[in-house]
Amino acid sequence: MVTVTNKQVIFKQVMPTGLPKKDVTTQLGSVELDIDNVDLAGGVLTRNIACSLDPTMRNRMKGNINYFSPPYQVGKPVTAIGLAEIYRSEMEEFKKGDIVAVWDLAIEEWSVRSKESTVTFRKFDPLPGLSITTYLGAAGMTGMTAYMSIKEIIGDLKPGNTMFVTGAAGAVGQMVVQIARQAGVKVIASAGSDQKVKYLEQELGVERAFNYKTADFNKELAAFGAQTNGINYYYDNVGGEQLEAYINNAARYGVIVGCGYISGYNAEKPEDVHYPKNLFNIVTKELKYQGFIVSSFLPKWMARFLQEIPPMLAEGKIKVSEDVTFGIDGAEDAFTRLFTGETEGKVTVLFDTERAEHFNVKPRKGGNL
């Protein structure tokens, strides 16, 4: 018998408004687990490796609100997109040592999964030299979101056209910027600090970046769009005033990819959320505005994504900025940092810190030891 203390992040309290709080909205917990003898009932036991932390998880903390993923349940572990290793299996499909990507991984160190729940598992073999946490970001759902949304909503990017990307220093934004630049699109990007602006301009090569906290959106976009009589594409991770500014400065037949609305996720009351007052310009400029949820397009684009993007990452053709926290104890703080502008790149938590070197993982910007 081998008994382990299985640490977990438990959802403690529904929080419709405001910033989620450590030990209030969530709290650390643990249960004892006999990993050699726990009943699998025909399923599997996973040793969980890491999870992704994403702003959209905030919406699942608001109670019975009809988002695209179900709300978290009080008293149960928070779930996220994650990676795990099969430790024991009573299924033919999985064997000990298999690495799986999991759509709904509980934020805990070990999980017993029923056979039915493994339908969200996808086996894969990490490319040599590529950090396994990259499969939660640029080589995973983050990269898929950027790649698939552009392919599905915009189509082929036209060289010489212009794009505005908000939240450009974030996980999805960085991928969008690089995909656009490789297609010959000129990019103006916004971020929440001067340091991130510098990174976007000097490391990712955008033509122009600005700090949205201090800049005049309309002046920045008007000057940039003057070269093409308006800006052709807008990749929106933020919404609010920046969405309104793009509509003011959009080129005729411009395309808006609606990926997120983080500016409104933690509003204390509905009137605190800024909604554009110029939506009629969508009609007058004949703009295309489409929302995007990556799970709707996985069957269509998954094979092409896996063929193109992970090899480019392994070869260094796409740069990756990661924010890796070591240990489940830091998961709550890492989640809060998503909304305070302190993160840099893809935010992940490595549970299996004993094998960090084996998985090619090092603590990155913002992460901890």
WOTA-V457217 format. One record per backbone hydrogen bond with DSSP energy under -1.0 kcal/mol. NH is the residue of the N-H (numbers start at 1). CO is the residue of the C=O. E is the energy in kcal/mol with one decimal. If there is no record, write none. Layout:
# WOTA-V457217
[[NH:CO:E] [NH:CO:E]]
This chain:
# WOTA-V457217
[[4:33:-2.9] [6:31:-3.2] [8:29:-2.7] [9:107:-2.3] [10:27:-3.1] [11:76:-2.7] [12:25:-2.7] [13:25:-1.6] [15:61:-3.2] [23:26:-1.7] [24:21:-1.6] [25:21:-2.6] [26:21:-1.2] [27:10:-1.9] [29:8:-2.6] [31:6:-1.5] [33:4:-2.6] [35:2:-1.9] [35:33:-1.1] [38:34:-2.3] [43:40:-2.1] [44:113:-2.4] [45:88:-2.5] [46:111:-2.9] [47:85:-2.9] [48:109:-2.0] [49:83:-2.4] [50:83:-1.4] [51:349:-2.0] [52:81:-3.2] [53:347:-2.4] [57:54:-2.0] [58:55:-2.0] [61:58:-1.6] [62:59:-1.1] [65:63:-2.7] [67:65:-2.2] [72:60:-2.7] [75:11:-3.3] [76:73:-2.1] [78:9:-2.5] [80:105:-2.5] [82:102:-2.8] [83:50:-2.7] [84:100:-2.3] [85:47:-2.1] [86:98:-2.6] [87:45:-2.9] [88:45:-1.7] [90:43:-2.3] [97:86:-3.0] [98:95:-2.1] [100:84:-2.8] [101:122:-2.7] [102:82:-3.1] [105:80:-2.2] [107:78:-3.2] [108:106:-2.1] [109:7:-1.6] [111:46:-1.9] [113:44:-3.0] [119:116:-1.1] [120:117:-1.1] [121:118:-1.9] [122:101:-1.9] [124:99:-1.9] [130:127:-1.9] [132:359:-2.3] [134:131:-1.4] [135:132:-1.5] [136:133:-1.9] [139:134:-2.7] [140:137:-1.5] [143:137:-2.9] [144:140:-2.7] [145:141:-2.4] [146:142:-2.1] [147:143:-2.9] [148:144:-2.9] [149:145:-1.9] [150:146:-1.6] [151:147:-2.2] [152:148:-2.8] [153:149:-2.5] [154:150:-1.3] [155:150:-2.8] [160:184:-2.8] [161:158:-2.1] [163:186:-2.3] [164:233:-2.3] [165:188:-2.1] [166:235:-2.1] [168:190:-2.1] [170:167:-1.7] [174:170:-2.5] [175:171:-1.1] [176:172:-2.5] [177:173:-2.7] [178:174:-1.8] [179:175:-2.5] [180:176:-2.6] [181:177:-2.6] [182:178:-2.2] [183:179:-1.0] [184:181:-1.6] [185:180:-2.4] [186:161:-2.9] [188:163:-2.7] [189:208:-2.3] [190:165:-2.2] [191:210:-1.9] [197:193:-1.9] [198:194:-2.3] [199:195:-2.0] [200:196:-2.4] [201:197:-2.1] [202:198:-3.0] [203:199:-2.2] [204:199:-1.5] [206:200:-2.1] [207:187:-1.0] [208:187:-1.6] [210:189:-2.1] [212:191:-2.1] [214:211:-1.6] [215:211:-2.3] [220:216:-2.4] [221:217:-2.7] [222:218:-2.6] [223:219:-2.2] [224:220:-1.8] [225:221:-2.8] [228:225:-1.3] [230:225:-3.3] [231:249:-2.3] [233:162:-2.1] [234:255:-2.5] [235:164:-3.0] [236:257:-2.7] [242:239:-1.0] [244:240:-1.8] [245:241:-2.2] [246:242:-2.1] [247:243:-2.3] [248:244:-1.7] [249:245:-1.2] [251:231:-2.5] [253:285:-2.8] [254:251:-1.8] [255:232:-2.3] [256:288:-3.6] [257:234:-2.9] [258:290:-2.9] [259:236:-2.3] [259:257:-1.1] [260:236:-1.9] [262:237:-1.5] [263:238:-1.8] [264:261:-2.3] [265:262:-1.0] [267:264:-1.0] [272:269:-2.3] [273:270:-1.7] [281:278:-2.2] [282:279:-1.9] [283:280:-1.1] [284:280:-1.9] [285:281:-2.3] [287:282:-2.3] [288:254:-2.7] [290:256:-2.3] [292:258:-1.9] [296:293:-1.8] [297:294:-2.0] [301:297:-2.0] [302:298:-2.5] [305:301:-2.4] [306:302:-2.6] [307:303:-1.6] [308:304:-1.7] [309:305:-2.8] [312:308:-1.0] [313:309:-2.1] [314:310:-2.5] [315:311:-1.8] [316:313:-1.2] [317:312:-2.4] [323:346:-3.6] [325:348:-2.5] [327:350:-3.0] [330:327:-1.5] [331:328:-1.7] [334:330:-2.1] [335:331:-2.1] [336:332:-2.0] [337:333:-1.9] [338:335:-1.1] [339:336:-1.8] [345:169:-1.1] [346:321:-2.2] [348:323:-2.2] [349:51:-2.3] [350:325:-2.9] [351:49:-2.1] [352:49:-1.7] [353:351:-2.2] [355:352:-1.1] [356:353:-1.5] [359:355:-1.8] [360:357:-1.5] [361:356:-2.8] [367:364:-2.5]]
